[in-house]
Amino acid sequence: MSKQPRKQRKFRYKAPLHVRHKLMGVTLSEELRERYQTRSLPVKKGDKVMVMRGDFKEQEGKVEKVDLKHYRLTIEGVSVQKPDGNQVYHSIHPSKVMLVELDLDDDERNEVIERKG
């Protein structure tokens, strides 16, 4: 792994999907940290997150979409009104959010938690 910023940017830009998924890691809330004995997990559609930075600070919502290509999350309730009156989702980088509630319907998610914890 290189320290050079240009190589770091190149790595992120050319990363395959399975690596991009790991780069979409989000910090866990204090209660979840204690329960699962891990600091962060990759975010998934259906998780409930709280925005920690920016114009939508301290808003909670469900993750509607995870955009691996652009490293962005679309969150329910985090939207902007356009001049013509339409509401448009505002995408947020995963480093600016915190997981509040996990969607544990998937067996793979449980395996990841066991492996990390």
C-alpha positions in Angstrom: 0.0 0.0 0.0 1.4 3.3 -1.0 1.4 6.6 0.9 1.3 8.7 -2.2 -2.0 10.6 -2.6 -2.1 10.0 -6.3 -1.8 6.2 -5.8 -4.5 6.3 -3.1 -6.8 8.2 -5.4 -6.1 5.8 -8.2 -6.8 2.8 -5.9 -10.2 4.2 -4.9 -11.1 5.1 -8.4 -10.2 1.7 -9.9 -11.3 -0.5 -7.0 -13.5 -3.5 -7.8 -17.0 -3.7 -6.2 -16.1 -6.1 -3.4 -13.3 -3.6 -2.3 -15.7 -0.6 -2.7 -18.1 -2.3 -0.4 -15.5 -2.5 2.4 -14.6 1.2 1.8 -18.3 2.1 2.5 -17.7 1.3 6.2 -19.7 3.4 8.7 -19.1 3.9 12.4 -21.5 2.3 14.8 -23.4 4.1 17.7 -22.2 3.5 21.2 -24.9 1.0 22.0 -24.2 -1.1 18.8 -20.4 -0.9 19.6 -21.0 -2.5 23.0 -23.4 -5.1 21.7 -21.4 -6.3 18.6 -17.9 -5.5 19.9 -16.8 -3.7 16.7 -16.3 -0.1 15.7 -17.6 -0.1 12.2 -19.5 -2.1 9.5 -20.2 -1.7 5.8 -23.5 0.1 5.3 -26.4 -1.7 3.6 -29.8 -0.8 2.2 -32.3 -0.9 5.0 -30.0 0.2 7.8 -31.0 3.2 9.9 -28.4 6.0 10.0 -27.9 9.4 11.6 -26.2 12.2 9.7 -23.3 13.6 11.7 -22.0 16.5 9.5 -23.3 19.1 7.1 -26.7 20.7 6.4 -28.7 17.6 7.5 -26.8 17.1 10.8 -28.6 14.9 13.4 -31.3 13.8 10.9 -32.1 10.0 11.0 -33.4 8.0 8.2 -33.3 4.6 6.4 -30.7 4.0 3.7 -32.6 3.9 0.4 -29.6 3.3 -1.9 -25.9 2.6 -1.7 -24.0 3.9 -4.6 -20.7 2.0 -4.8 -19.6 3.8 -8.0 -19.6 7.3 -6.4 -19.2 6.3 -2.7 -22.5 7.9 -1.7 -25.6 7.0 0.3 -29.2 8.1 -0.4 -31.1 8.5 2.9 -34.8 8.7 3.4 -35.8 12.2 4.6 -32.6 13.8 3.4 -33.8 15.8 0.4 -33.5 19.2 -1.2 -36.3 21.1 -2.9 -35.5 22.2 -6.5 -36.7 25.6 -7.8 -39.5 23.9 -9.7 -40.8 22.4 -6.5 -39.6 18.8 -6.9 -38.0 17.0 -3.9 -34.6 15.4 -4.8 -32.6 13.1 -2.5 -29.3 14.6 -1.4 -26.5 12.0 -1.5 -24.1 11.8 1.5 -20.7 10.3 1.9 -20.6 7.3 4.3 -17.9 9.0 6.5 -20.5 11.6 7.5 -23.0 9.2 9.0 -23.4 6.8 12.0 -25.2 3.5 12.1 -28.1 3.6 14.6 -30.0 0.4 13.8 -28.8 -2.6 11.7 -30.9 -4.5 9.2 -30.3 -8.1 10.3 -32.5 -9.9 7.8 -29.5 -11.2 5.9 -27.4 -14.2 7.1 -24.3 -12.7 5.5 -24.6 -9.7 7.8 -24.7 -11.9 10.8 -21.6 -13.8 9.6 -19.7 -10.5 9.2 -20.6 -9.4 12.7 -19.5 -12.8 14.1 -16.2 -12.7 12.2 -15.4 -9.1 13.2 -16.5 -9.5 16.8 
